[in-house]
Amino acid sequence: MNITLAAGGTGGHMVPAHALAAELKRRGHGVMLVTDERGARIPALFQDVPTHILPAGRLGGGPIGWIKAASAVLAGRREAKALYREFTPDAVVGFGGYPAFPALLAASALNIPTILHEQNAVLGRVNRLLAGSADAIATSYPDVERLKPRFRRKVALVGNPVRESVSRLGTMPFPEFDETAPLKILVTGGSQGATVLGSVVPDALGMLQPKLRHRLQVVQQCRPDDIEAVRNRYAALNIPAELLTYIEDMPDKLAEAHLIIARAGASTIAELTAAGRPAILIPLPIATDDHQTVNAREMAKAGGARMIPQDEFMPEVLAAQIEAVAGDPQALSNAAERSLSVGRPHATKDLADLVERIAAGAAPLMVGRVVQPAREAPGIGVPA
């Protein structure tokens, strides 16, 4: 079959689409990507998949902004319809975000089956607009806010696809850690980076007790404008740190890490829970519908993560949390198990199964493997 994937904007949409593309190609299907210019620029994704960039407007900006957005969406819809007459997809899979909107509208106009994938625990705006016409809605969490009850018959819980090299980490032992081993910390702000992490994390690590501080090995993603200042700060603190603007070898970095300090984007949490890595999460406060806070709740409740609101995210607060987590190797190991307990490592396979069913004209099935609530165990999360 031929499958079109519609995604763009950020890594949060592109990474799961990339994972699905690899699985569909492995099964012998043809795959095409429709995206925007930002999505096409993300490194190391879709290198062997035909890619088409379509215009896509972003709703907002008052009446003039709405007119411009509508014009761009209509232009993208026309281009997508012309594209589909050449490629003839059996289904179109949208991963949310405005770049997916024209491609999905065109599919509905041509009676091509559509599947929506929602990475977050809150249904996104574009997916809310298209939920009524979609043939199936694949979710990443058992409970998704802003999803109308009448659409639940279309829902399949599949999880958020991650690369096979990440999901494989969940079958491997947690990196060895004891009272003398290096403490390896990975800091990531998602595909866009996060200035606040660069300004807070180095000072927090500098406040740690000597027995932890002297064992630190840090890998940190920084925004390009921030990287030199962060590098200078780590040098002044005499803390070894590898700084990157984009982490292309994320599976390798996750494999080595004992603790992750990160935003609470959907792909980040999917990778952490598939790999079984404990985390301290700082949800992006301006995320639409505060979806990052909602994303983090399941992992935190299970004991695999702690959340720090950004308005409370200060060096002394973070330092205290790190010492509480890393001061007891057994607690850190337990937290890794709690993280893994809410992971959905089969998400890519389950989503591909769903896409094949819809493309073949079958009704959606509840194909997701529902994870049972985590048993209470020593961890690092908020109380259940």
Secondary structure as UniProt FT lines:
FT   STRAND          2..6
FT   HELIX           11..26
FT   TURN            27..28
FT   STRAND          30..35
FT   HELIX           37..41
FT   TURN            43..44
FT   TURN            47..48
FT   STRAND          51..53
FT   HELIX           62..87
FT   STRAND          91..94
FT   HELIX           98..100
FT   HELIX           101..109
FT   TURN            110..111
FT   STRAND          114..118
FT   HELIX           125..130
FT   TURN            131..133
FT   STRAND          136..139
FT   HELIX           149..154
FT   STRAND          155..157
FT   HELIX           164..167
FT   HELIX           168..171
FT   STRAND          183..188
FT   TURN            191..192
FT   HELIX           195..206
FT   HELIX           210..213
FT   TURN            214..215
FT   STRAND          216..221
FT   TURN            224..226
FT   HELIX           227..237
FT   STRAND          241..244
FT   TURN            248..249
FT   HELIX           250..256
FT   STRAND          259..262
FT   HELIX           266..275
FT   STRAND          279..281
FT   TURN            285..286
FT   HELIX           288..290
FT   HELIX           291..302
FT   STRAND          305..307
FT   HELIX           310..312
FT   HELIX           315..326
FT   HELIX           329..341
FT   TURN            345..346
FT   HELIX           347..359
FT   TURN            360..361
//
